[in-house]
Structures are given as C-alpha cells and as structure tokens.
Amino acid sequence: MRTDRDRAMVALMLHGGLRRCEVLGLRFEDVQVGDRRVFVAEGKGGHQRLVPVSAVFFTALSSYLATERPRAVDRANDRATNRKLERTPKLVTQVAVGARPGRS
C-alpha cells in the first residue's frame, strides 16, 4: 500500500469487518478512540452500528494522522479543530499500546 491512509483503511476493513463503502463514508468524528469503536452511520441496508476495532487499526490511524494529516482540514464534512488533531495521535497511540486514555 502506498500511504498510511490506505493502510488504516485496509486495517479497518480487515480488523473491523467494515465494507469499502462504509470506510469511505466515515468522518473523523465517527472514530471513538477511547472506546476502540467506530460508528458506521450508513451501513448495509441503511442501518447504523457501533463496531469494535482492533488496536492494529488505531496504530495505522496514528501513523496517518502524524504523517499525512498533521493539521486539521476545515471542510463542511470535517470540522475537526487543530487542538483535537494535536491530541488525537497521542491518544490513539496510547490506545494502540493498551494504555488507558487520560492516564499516563
């Protein structure tokens, strides 16, 4: 795979069981790092669901956020702030290695 983004997307499909269209429809706010889950708003048949995801995905997501998306992009679909993105790679890394979020 060429990019960290691609690795994170494939990890989510493999380790979370998400379909390609579900992964492509995700927004940053749909990732629940502390709970190790992803919210799928438009699943098969139009159903919503919360999907537990392996730490492998969060490791790939952390790499993606640190290297390819270091600053927030302010678009209509993506309203994340710079502060939120600055905290997220550290929190994602803590979850990926098994540490409890909010505790060092």
N, C-alpha and C positions, 0 to 999 in steps of 0.2 A: 504494500500500500504506500502511496506517495506521501500522505500527510498525516499528522496527528489527528486531524478531524476525521479522516477516513478510518483510522484505527479505532477511534472512540465510537463511531457509528457501527462498525462491524462488531465490536465488543458488545455493544448494546443489543444487537440482533442475536448474537450467539449466546450471551450470558443472561439476557433478559427475556429472550423469546419474542422480541418485537418484530413486526413486519417492516419492510422497507418504507412503505408509505407512512407508517406510524412514526418511524425515526425521522423521516423528512418533515413531518408535521410538528415536531417538538419545538418548544420555545425554552429559553434559558430558565424561566420561572417554573417549568414543569419538572425540573430535576430537584428532588428533595434529598440533598446530600446527607443531612443528619439522620434521616430515616432509611437511607440507602434504597430509595424508591424513585420511580419515575411515573409521573401522571400522564396517561395517554388520554387526550381529550376526544379524539376521533378514531376509535378502534374499529375493528371489523363489525359491520352492522350498525355503525354509529354509536357504539357503546363506549362509555368512559370506564377507565380502570386504573388502579394503582399497581405497579409491577415492581416486585423486589428485584434488585440487580446486584450482581457480583461485584466485589471490590476491583476486579480487573477493569471494569468499565470506568470506575472512578479514577483509577490510575491513568488510564488513557485520556480521560477528560481533563485531569490536572495538567498533563503534558500539553494538550491542545490549548488550554487557557493560558498557560505560561509562555508558550512559544508563538502561537499563531494568532492569538486574540488577547494581547496584553491590555488593551483599552476597550472600554465599552463602545458599542456602536448604538447611536440613538436613532432608531427607526420606529416606525409605527408598531411593528410586531415585536420589537426588542427594546424594552425600556429599562434595561439594567443600568445602574449607575457605576461610575468609576470605583467608588468605595466598595460596592458589593463585589465587583470583579477582583479588586485587590485582595479581599478577604477569602474569596472562594478557592483559589488554588491551594492555600494553606489548609483550609477546612477539608477540601477534597482529599488532599494528601493524608491528613490525619485519619480520615475515614478509611482510606485505602489500606493503611498500615494497621488498622484496628484500634486506634486511639479513640477515646470518647470525645466528640466535639465539645469545645468550650473548656476542655481541661488539658493542660499541658503535660 
